[in-house]
Amino acid sequence: MPLREVSLPTSEGNYVRLLWGSRQPMLARALTSLKQRLKPKLFFRANRRHIFNLNFVASVELGVAGRLH
């Protein structure tokens, strides 16, 4: 699977769940190790658990206490 087609890699313990269309495969690796393979201009690490593919972000709004939606 091309990583550019993954919309949301999510950490689940020592595994990473990939949201890829309607599929959600798991990888037996930490999110940090996957992040090293991702292009920084295409992927944004929002927190310890989520990395967003910016091609799948329609808009960003500032919420309460500086949180982004």
Backbone as a chain_set.jsonl record, in Angstrom:
{"seq": "MPLREVSLPTSEGNYVRLLWGSRQPMLARALTSLKQRLKPKLFFRANRRHIFNLNFVASVELGVAGRLH", "coords": {"N": [[0.841, -1.171, 0.0], [0.629, 2.185, -0.878], [2.024, 4.719, 1.108], [1.187, 7.356, 0.8], [-1.491, 7.156, 0.334], [-2.641, 6.567, 2.707], [-4.756, 7.808, 5.1], [-4.823, 8.27, 7.881], [-2.601, 7.351, 10.153], [-2.606, 5.653, 13.217], [-1.622, 5.276, 16.558], [-1.665, 2.309, 18.432], [-0.907, 1.092, 21.137], [1.93, -0.873, 20.856], [1.597, -1.029, 18.171], [0.533, 0.071, 14.881], [-2.35, 1.363, 13.505], [-3.636, 1.651, 10.296], [-5.541, 3.869, 8.448], [-6.944, 3.34, 5.535], [-8.662, 4.01, 2.969], [-11.515, 2.06, 3.096], [-10.341, 0.147, 4.536], [-8.501, -1.058, 7.406], [-5.748, -1.888, 8.233], [-3.296, -3.377, 10.497], [-0.029, -2.625, 11.67], [2.904, -4.128, 12.88], [4.599, -2.306, 14.465], [5.989, 0.612, 16.052], [4.509, 3.892, 16.162], [6.372, 5.934, 15.978], [8.505, 4.78, 14.55], [7.321, 4.43, 12.06], [6.81, 7.068, 11.393], [9.293, 8.056, 10.636], [9.523, 7.233, 8.029], [7.736, 8.74, 6.636], [6.824, 11.514, 4.55], [7.566, 14.759, 5.573], [6.269, 17.045, 4.564], [3.87, 16.086, 3.764], [2.686, 14.674, 5.846], [1.438, 15.241, 9.153], [2.196, 15.251, 12.498], [-0.002, 15.238, 14.989], [-0.32, 14.626, 17.671], [0.695, 12.326, 20.284], [-0.581, 10.069, 19.441], [-1.755, 10.314, 16.864], [-1.171, 10.794, 13.379], [-1.638, 12.873, 10.682], [-2.535, 12.704, 7.26], [-2.041, 15.278, 5.199], [-3.257, 15.676, 2.748], [-5.792, 14.747, 3.049], [-7.117, 16.494, 4.67], [-9.644, 18.764, 4.948], [-10.282, 21.235, 6.124], [-9.194, 23.402, 8.811], [-9.974, 24.387, 12.053], [-9.812, 26.672, 14.754], [-10.317, 25.764, 18.063], [-11.725, 25.551, 21.4], [-9.515, 26.457, 24.01], [-7.263, 26.513, 22.384], [-7.264, 24.215, 20.856], [-7.292, 22.276, 17.86], [-9.635, 21.7, 15.249]], "CA": [[0.0, 0.0, 0.0], [1.394, 3.435, -0.864], [1.76, 5.504, 2.315], [0.494, 8.602, 0.45], [-2.918, 6.857, 0.305], [-3.088, 6.351, 4.093], [-5.238, 9.095, 5.599], [-4.622, 8.469, 9.319], [-1.927, 6.349, 10.978], [-2.947, 5.846, 14.625], [-0.912, 4.4, 17.484], [-2.447, 1.443, 19.319], [0.133, 0.381, 21.885], [3.142, -1.047, 20.054], [1.151, -1.243, 16.799], [-0.031, 1.216, 14.172], [-3.504, 1.082, 12.648], [-3.638, 2.536, 9.142], [-6.835, 4.091, 7.822], [-6.646, 3.311, 4.109], [-9.982, 3.8, 2.38], [-12.379, 1.377, 4.066], [-9.511, -0.849, 5.219], [-7.793, -0.59, 8.599], [-4.744, -2.89, 8.624], [-2.397, -3.088, 11.62], [1.39, -2.888, 11.48], [3.59, -4.48, 14.124], [5.693, -1.357, 14.709], [5.567, 1.819, 16.773], [4.21, 5.045, 15.315], [7.616, 6.678, 15.794], [9.292, 4.174, 13.471], [6.625, 4.719, 10.806], [6.958, 8.501, 11.116], [10.585, 8.262, 9.975], [9.371, 6.913, 6.614], [6.725, 9.626, 6.051], [7.284, 12.819, 4.08], [7.085, 15.793, 6.506], [5.376, 17.997, 3.899], [2.603, 15.423, 3.507], [2.111, 14.153, 7.086], [1.55, 16.112, 10.32], [1.962, 14.542, 13.761], [-0.815, 16.116, 15.819], [-0.099, 14.273, 19.071], [1.395, 11.05, 20.429], [-1.367, 8.963, 18.89], [-2.232, 10.515, 15.503], [-0.47, 11.496, 12.309], [-2.61, 13.14, 9.636], [-2.123, 12.949, 5.889], [-2.605, 16.605, 4.919], [-4.081, 15.619, 1.541], [-7.146, 14.359, 3.45], [-7.647, 17.527, 5.567], [-10.426, 19.749, 4.191], [-10.149, 22.533, 6.78], [-8.753, 23.391, 10.203], [-10.58, 25.483, 12.803], [-9.327, 26.824, 16.117], [-11.367, 25.497, 19.024], [-11.547, 25.972, 22.79], [-8.2, 26.235, 24.613], [-6.246, 26.359, 21.353], [-7.337, 22.925, 20.162], [-7.656, 22.362, 16.447], [-10.692, 20.784, 14.773]], "C": [[0.889, 1.238, 0.0], [1.03, 4.272, 0.358], [1.027, 6.807, 2.011], [-1.022, 8.413, 0.398], [-3.494, 6.589, 1.693], [-3.502, 7.697, 4.664], [-4.89, 9.341, 7.067], [-3.914, 7.283, 9.963], [-2.178, 6.66, 12.458], [-2.207, 4.822, 15.486], [-1.914, 3.619, 18.327], [-1.443, 0.559, 20.055], [1.407, 0.332, 21.068], [2.826, -1.283, 18.582], [0.663, 0.063, 16.195], [-1.201, 0.723, 13.335], [-3.489, 2.124, 11.539], [-5.043, 2.658, 8.595], [-6.554, 4.309, 6.342], [-7.925, 2.977, 3.367], [-10.894, 3.191, 3.425], [-11.603, 0.318, 4.842], [-8.787, -0.22, 6.407], [-6.775, -1.628, 9.054], [-3.886, -2.407, 9.79], [-0.972, -3.436, 11.205], [2.014, -3.176, 12.832], [4.827, -3.605, 14.28], [5.115, -0.15, 15.431], [5.339, 2.954, 15.778], [5.469, 5.857, 15.026], [8.454, 6.095, 14.656], [8.637, 4.409, 12.114], [6.828, 6.178, 10.417], [8.255, 8.802, 10.372], [10.505, 8.008, 8.472], [8.411, 7.86, 5.892], [7.333, 10.96, 5.632], [6.713, 13.91, 4.983], [6.174, 16.823, 5.861], [3.991, 17.413, 3.666], [1.901, 14.968, 4.786], [2.427, 15.075, 8.258], [1.255, 15.289, 11.571], [1.273, 15.495, 14.717], [-0.587, 15.867, 17.308], [0.602, 12.917, 19.128], [0.701, 9.908, 19.707], [-1.687, 9.101, 17.409], [-1.248, 11.261, 14.607], [-1.481, 11.658, 11.18], [-1.939, 13.294, 8.28], [-2.806, 14.247, 5.481], [-3.423, 16.648, 3.639], [-5.534, 15.279, 1.859], [-7.784, 15.373, 4.4], [-8.347, 18.587, 4.726], [-10.285, 21.147, 4.782], [-9.678, 22.327, 8.217], [-9.361, 24.607, 10.877], [-10.013, 25.497, 14.211], [-10.495, 26.653, 17.084], [-11.027, 26.05, 20.401], [-10.146, 25.585, 23.266], [-7.117, 25.94, 23.569], [-6.253, 25.043, 20.625], [-7.776, 23.138, 18.715], [-8.711, 21.319, 16.113], [-10.625, 20.724, 13.273]], "O": [[1.815, 1.326, 0.806], [-0.151, 4.509, 0.615], [0.314, 7.32, 2.873], [-1.766, 9.394, 0.416], [-4.703, 6.403, 1.838], [-2.697, 8.627, 4.711], [-4.684, 10.487, 7.467], [-4.568, 6.292, 10.29], [-1.986, 7.793, 12.899], [-2.18, 3.635, 15.161], [-2.873, 4.176, 18.861], [-1.169, -0.569, 19.646], [1.914, 1.367, 20.634], [3.703, -1.694, 17.822], [0.413, 1.037, 16.906], [-1.064, -0.217, 12.551], [-3.35, 3.32, 11.795], [-5.679, 1.644, 8.305], [-5.998, 5.334, 5.948], [-8.241, 1.806, 3.157], [-11.038, 3.736, 4.519], [-12.165, -0.339, 5.718], [-8.5, 0.977, 6.419], [-6.912, -2.192, 10.139], [-3.762, -1.208, 10.042], [-0.738, -4.408, 10.487], [1.68, -2.526, 13.823], [5.957, -4.092, 14.234], [3.906, 0.077, 15.42], [5.912, 2.965, 14.689], [5.61, 6.408, 13.934], [9.049, 6.844, 13.882], [9.338, 4.57, 11.115], [7.001, 6.489, 9.238], [8.296, 9.722, 9.556], [11.334, 8.517, 7.718], [8.282, 7.792, 4.67], [8.244, 11.47, 6.284], [5.496, 13.987, 5.148], [5.364, 17.429, 6.561], [3.042, 18.15, 3.4], [0.674, 14.881, 4.824], [3.526, 15.621, 8.356], [0.183, 14.696, 11.687], [1.882, 16.449, 15.201], [-0.654, 16.797, 18.112], [1.057, 12.42, 18.098], [1.325, 8.893, 19.396], [-1.878, 8.085, 16.742], [-0.591, 12.216, 15.022], [-2.111, 10.684, 10.767], [-0.897, 13.938, 8.166], [-4.035, 14.303, 5.425], [-4.216, 17.572, 3.455], [-6.415, 15.499, 1.028], [-8.887, 15.136, 4.89], [-7.719, 19.235, 3.889], [-10.18, 22.129, 4.048], [-9.754, 21.226, 8.762], [-9.284, 25.72, 10.357], [-9.763, 24.441, 14.793], [-11.529, 27.307, 16.947], [-10.154, 26.906, 20.545], [-9.657, 24.5, 22.951], [-6.169, 25.204, 23.842], [-5.34, 24.767, 19.846], [-8.53, 24.06, 18.402], [-8.684, 20.201, 16.627], [-11.417, 20.018, 12.648]]}, "num_chains": 1, "name": "protein.A"}
